[in-house]
């Protein structure tokens, strides 16, 4: 599926969260909602029609917009749906801006998936981030979306103010219990011009290191995927404005955060198997070609990690046609009977 992002920077958001400089994250600095309408038409002129295209309203809280404006924006996607240029619509919003009236409108205009900016299910964390909603508002919003037939996405964060790893784990477990269809995981960054930037400068906030963020996000990713939740994004999209010099003041930013996290998950899984074979002397890790890069890690960091953890164990990685990674004691063919 091809996602056609349409940004409505900070539109419909009733609160300024401490970590958010939406006009930077959205990739359209100081853009008006009118620019979003123009973007839809640009997609129409650039691409060939396909029901695999999905228009996606991002950057604000769509259902927080006045209903008339929601209708105006959805009328544009209605036209594209009618002519077969796109097959569906998705959007992001807040859990406290979900009710029957709003969902009836979305239902009438081809919206398939609604993503909720949940971030945390810990009220202490939500208060510190000035989110303006409570954890208790999330589950009813998810249930109502499902009752209306929408697919549901949950956007979660690690490294927020007052957020411990234990808090992250509790949030992920609660999120899984709501059975979302998709999820996103975002390590928090300190961005220029945000309230959090002032807290960071004053020493009141210390962001996660990259190692801490990868560890926490990897745990969340593994738990979500094992529960059948499709994690569609890890880390912010590294667009030009976000990555402009001096814009990211601190925090665990990496342009390939998703790769780091998935590689860490594989490292953890293989490590648990190596612990059982530590006395074998030699071990072969059979790996599908598509996973070898993630298995080795950036600059073979996973291989070096295993060599340090198991100094008496000889390791080799061999590509395999199987669709999963296997860790086996190495057998010398000359010693086979």
C-alpha positions as CSV (number, residue, x, y, z in Angstrom):
1,X,0.0,0.0,0.0
2,X,1.2,3.5,-0.9
3,X,0.6,6.2,1.8
4,X,0.0,9.7,0.5
5,X,0.6,11.9,3.6
6,X,-1.3,15.2,3.9
7,X,-0.1,17.4,6.7
8,X,-2.3,19.6,8.7
9,X,0.3,21.1,11.1
10,X,-1.0,21.3,14.7
11,X,-4.5,21.7,13.4
12,X,-7.2,20.6,15.8
13,X,-4.8,20.2,18.7
14,X,-6.1,21.9,21.8
15,X,-2.9,21.6,23.8
16,X,0.8,22.3,23.3
17,X,2.5,19.2,24.5
18,X,5.9,19.8,26.1
19,X,7.7,17.8,23.4
20,X,5.9,19.1,20.3
21,X,6.9,21.7,17.8
22,X,4.4,20.4,15.2
23,X,5.2,22.8,12.5
24,X,8.7,21.3,12.4
25,X,7.7,17.6,12.8
26,X,5.0,17.9,10.1
27,X,7.5,19.0,7.5
28,X,5.5,22.1,6.5
29,X,6.6,25.0,8.7
30,X,3.8,27.5,9.4
31,X,1.6,25.8,6.7
32,X,-2.1,26.6,6.8
33,X,-4.8,23.9,6.5
34,X,-5.3,25.3,3.0
35,X,-1.9,23.9,2.0
36,X,-3.2,20.4,2.9
37,X,-6.0,20.8,0.4
38,X,-3.4,21.7,-2.3
39,X,-1.3,18.8,-1.4
40,X,-4.1,16.4,-2.2
41,X,-4.4,17.8,-5.7
42,X,-0.6,17.6,-6.1
43,X,-0.7,13.9,-5.4
44,X,-3.4,13.6,-8.0
45,X,-1.2,15.2,-10.6
46,X,1.9,13.2,-9.8
47,X,0.6,9.7,-9.4
48,X,-1.4,7.1,-11.4
49,X,-4.7,6.1,-9.9
50,X,-4.6,3.0,-7.7
51,X,-6.9,1.6,-5.0
52,X,-3.6,0.7,-3.3
53,X,-3.1,4.5,-2.6
54,X,-4.3,5.7,0.8
55,X,-4.6,9.3,1.7
56,X,-3.4,10.0,5.2
57,X,-4.1,13.2,7.3
58,X,-1.2,13.6,9.7
59,X,0.3,16.4,11.8
60,X,-2.7,17.4,13.9
61,X,-5.8,16.1,15.6
62,X,-8.2,15.6,12.6
63,X,-11.3,15.1,14.7
64,X,-10.5,18.2,16.7
65,X,-11.1,20.4,13.7
66,X,-14.6,22.0,13.3
67,X,-16.9,19.5,11.7
68,X,-17.4,21.8,8.7
69,X,-13.6,21.8,8.0
70,X,-13.4,18.0,8.4
71,X,-16.2,17.7,5.8
72,X,-14.4,20.1,3.5
73,X,-11.2,18.1,3.7
74,X,-13.0,14.7,3.4
75,X,-14.9,16.0,0.3
76,X,-11.5,16.2,-1.5
77,X,-10.7,12.6,-0.7
78,X,-14.3,11.7,-1.6
79,X,-13.6,12.8,-5.1
80,X,-10.4,10.8,-5.3
81,X,-12.2,7.7,-3.9
82,X,-15.0,8.1,-6.5
83,X,-12.6,8.1,-9.4
84,X,-10.5,5.2,-8.1
85,X,-7.4,7.4,-7.5
86,X,-7.2,6.2,-3.9
87,X,-8.8,3.2,-2.1
88,X,-9.1,4.5,1.4
89,X,-8.3,7.2,3.9
90,X,-6.5,7.2,7.3
91,X,-6.0,9.9,9.9
92,X,-4.5,10.6,13.3
93,X,-6.2,12.3,16.2
94,X,-6.5,12.3,20.0
95,X,-8.4,9.7,22.1
96,X,-10.5,12.5,23.8
97,X,-11.8,13.6,20.4
98,X,-13.6,10.4,19.6
99,X,-17.4,10.3,19.8
100,X,-20.3,9.0,17.7
101,X,-21.0,12.2,15.8
102,X,-17.4,12.4,14.7
103,X,-17.2,8.7,13.8
104,X,-20.4,8.8,11.8
105,X,-18.8,11.6,9.7
106,X,-15.6,9.6,9.1
107,X,-17.6,6.5,8.3
108,X,-19.4,8.3,5.5
109,X,-16.2,9.4,3.9
110,X,-14.1,6.2,3.3
111,X,-11.9,6.5,6.4
112,X,-10.4,3.0,7.0
113,X,-8.0,3.5,9.9
114,X,-7.8,6.0,12.8
115,X,-4.5,6.4,14.7
116,X,-4.7,7.7,18.3
117,X,-1.9,9.7,19.7
118,X,-1.8,7.8,23.0
119,X,1.9,8.2,23.9
120,X,1.5,6.7,27.4
121,X,-1.2,5.0,29.5
122,X,0.3,6.4,32.7
123,X,-1.5,9.5,34.0
124,X,1.6,10.8,35.7
125,X,3.4,10.8,32.4
126,X,0.5,12.3,30.5
127,X,0.3,15.1,33.1
128,X,4.0,15.8,32.9
129,X,3.8,16.0,29.1
130,X,0.7,18.3,29.3
131,X,-1.2,16.0,27.0
132,X,-4.6,17.2,28.2
133,X,-6.3,13.8,28.4
134,X,-6.2,10.8,30.7
135,X,-5.3,7.2,30.3
136,X,-8.9,6.2,31.1
137,X,-10.1,7.9,28.0
138,X,-8.1,5.7,25.6
139,X,-9.9,2.3,26.0
140,X,-13.4,3.7,25.4
141,X,-12.1,5.5,22.3
142,X,-10.6,2.3,20.9
143,X,-13.8,0.4,21.7
144,X,-16.0,3.0,20.0
145,X,-13.8,3.0,16.9
146,X,-14.0,-0.8,16.7
147,X,-17.7,-0.7,17.1
148,X,-18.0,1.6,14.1
149,X,-15.8,-0.8,12.1
150,X,-12.6,1.2,11.9
151,X,-9.1,-0.2,12.1
152,X,-7.2,1.3,15.1
153,X,-3.6,2.4,15.5
154,X,-1.9,3.5,18.7
155,X,1.0,5.8,18.7
156,X,3.3,5.2,21.7
157,X,6.4,7.0,23.0
158,X,9.5,6.1,25.1
159,X,11.6,8.5,27.1
160,X,8.8,11.0,28.1
161,X,9.1,13.1,31.2
162,X,8.4,11.0,34.4
163,X,8.3,7.9,32.3
164,X,10.3,4.9,33.6
165,X,10.9,1.7,31.6
166,X,8.4,0.0,33.9
167,X,5.9,2.7,32.9
168,X,6.6,1.9,29.2
169,X,6.1,-1.8,29.9
170,X,2.8,-1.2,31.6
171,X,1.6,1.0,28.8
172,X,2.5,-1.6,26.1
173,X,0.7,-4.3,28.0
174,X,-2.4,-2.2,28.4
175,X,-2.2,-1.2,24.7
176,X,-2.0,-4.8,23.7
177,X,-5.1,-5.6,25.7
178,X,-7.0,-3.1,23.5
179,X,-6.1,-5.2,20.4
180,X,-5.1,-2.4,18.1
181,X,-4.4,-3.3,14.5
182,X,-1.2,-1.2,14.1
183,X,1.1,0.8,16.3
184,X,4.0,3.3,16.1
185,X,6.9,3.7,18.6
186,X,8.6,7.1,18.9
187,X,11.6,7.7,21.1
188,X,11.2,11.3,22.5
189,X,13.5,14.0,21.1
190,X,14.2,17.4,22.5
191,X,13.3,19.8,19.6
192,X,14.1,23.4,19.4
193,X,11.3,25.8,20.3
194,X,9.4,23.3,22.5
195,X,8.6,23.7,26.2
196,X,10.8,20.6,26.7
197,X,13.7,22.4,25.2
198,X,13.6,24.9,28.1
199,X,13.4,22.1,30.7
200,X,16.4,20.4,29.0
201,X,18.4,23.6,29.0
202,X,17.7,24.1,32.7
203,X,18.7,20.5,33.6
204,X,15.1,19.6,34.5
205,X,14.8,16.9,31.8
206,X,17.4,14.3,30.8
207,X,16.5,12.4,27.6
208,X,17.2,8.7,27.0
209,X,20.5,7.7,25.5
210,X,20.4,5.9,22.1
211,X,21.2,2.7,23.9
212,X,18.3,3.1,26.4
213,X,15.9,4.1,23.7
214,X,16.8,1.1,21.5
215,X,16.5,-1.2,24.5
216,X,13.0,0.1,25.5
217,X,11.7,0.3,21.9
218,X,12.9,-3.2,21.1
219,X,11.1,-4.6,24.1
220,X,7.9,-2.7,23.1
221,X,8.3,-3.9,19.4
222,X,8.7,-7.5,20.4
223,X,5.8,-7.5,22.7
224,X,3.5,-5.8,20.2
225,X,4.5,-8.0,17.3
226,X,4.2,-11.2,19.3
227,X,0.7,-10.1,20.2
228,X,-0.2,-9.7,16.5
229,X,0.0,-5.9,16.4
230,X,1.7,-4.6,13.2
231,X,4.3,-2.0,14.2
232,X,4.3,0.3,11.1
233,X,6.9,2.9,12.3
234,X,9.7,3.2,14.8
235,X,11.2,6.7,15.2
236,X,10.4,10.0,13.6
237,X,10.6,10.4,9.8
238,X,14.0,12.1,9.3
239,X,12.7,14.9,6.9
240,X,14.7,18.0,6.0
241,X,13.2,20.3,8.6
242,X,13.4,17.9,11.5
243,X,17.1,17.2,10.6
244,X,18.0,20.9,10.0
245,X,21.2,21.9,11.9
246,X,20.4,22.9,15.5
247,X,16.8,21.7,15.4
248,X,17.2,18.4,17.4
249,X,18.8,19.6,20.6
250,X,19.1,16.3,22.4
251,X,17.7,12.8,22.5
252,X,18.1,9.4,20.9
253,X,17.8,10.4,17.2
254,X,19.0,7.9,14.6
255,X,17.9,8.0,10.9
256,X,17.7,4.2,11.0
257,X,16.0,3.8,14.4
258,X,13.7,1.0,13.1
259,X,16.7,-1.0,11.9
260,X,18.5,-0.6,15.2
261,X,15.4,-1.7,17.1
262,X,14.7,-4.8,15.0
263,X,18.4,-5.8,15.1
264,X,18.3,-5.5,18.9
265,X,15.2,-7.8,19.0
266,X,17.1,-10.4,17.0
267,X,20.2,-10.0,19.2
268,X,18.0,-10.7,22.3
269,X,16.4,-13.8,20.7
270,X,19.7,-15.3,19.6
271,X,21.4,-14.5,22.9
272,X,18.8,-16.6,24.8
273,X,19.5,-19.5,22.5
274,X,23.3,-19.1,22.8
275,X,23.1,-19.2,26.5
276,X,21.8,-22.8,26.2
277,X,24.6,-23.8,23.9
278,X,27.5,-21.9,25.6
279,X,29.4,-25.2,26.3
280,X,29.2,-26.5,22.8
281,X,32.4,-24.9,21.6
282,X,31.1,-23.9,18.3
283,X,27.7,-22.7,17.0
284,X,26.3,-22.0,13.6
285,X,23.5,-19.4,13.2
286,X,21.5,-20.2,10.1
287,X,19.8,-17.0,8.8
288,X,17.6,-16.1,5.9
289,X,19.4,-13.7,3.5
290,X,16.7,-11.0,4.1
291,X,17.6,-11.0,7.9
292,X,21.4,-11.3,7.8
293,X,22.1,-7.5,7.9
294,X,19.8,-7.1,10.9
295,X,21.2,-10.2,12.6
296,X,24.8,-9.0,12.3
297,X,23.8,-5.4,13.4
298,X,25.4,-2.2,12.3
299,X,29.1,-2.7,11.7
300,X,28.6,-6.3,13.0
301,X,27.9,-5.0,16.5
302,X,25.7,-8.0,17.4
303,X,28.5,-10.4,16.4
304,X,30.9,-8.5,18.6
305,X,28.4,-8.5,21.4
306,X,28.1,-12.3,21.3
307,X,31.8,-12.8,21.0
308,X,32.2,-10.7,24.2
309,X,29.4,-12.5,26.0
310,X,30.6,-16.0,25.0
311,X,34.4,-15.8,24.6
312,X,34.9,-19.5,24.5
313,X,32.2,-20.0,21.8
314,X,33.1,-20.0,18.1
315,X,30.4,-18.4,16.0
316,X,29.6,-18.5,12.4
317,X,26.6,-17.1,10.4
318,X,25.4,-19.0,7.3
319,X,22.6,-17.9,5.0
320,X,19.8,-20.4,4.9
321,X,16.7,-21.0,2.8
322,X,14.5,-21.4,5.8
323,X,12.3,-18.4,6.8
324,X,13.5,-18.2,10.4
325,X,16.8,-17.9,12.3
326,X,18.1,-21.2,13.8
327,X,20.9,-21.6,16.3
328,X,22.6,-25.0,16.2
329,X,25.7,-26.7,17.6
330,X,28.3,-26.8,14.9
331,X,28.9,-30.3,13.7
332,X,32.2,-31.1,11.9
333,X,31.3,-33.4,8.9
334,X,34.6,-35.3,9.4
335,X,33.4,-36.4,12.9
336,X,30.0,-37.6,11.7
337,X,29.6,-41.4,11.4
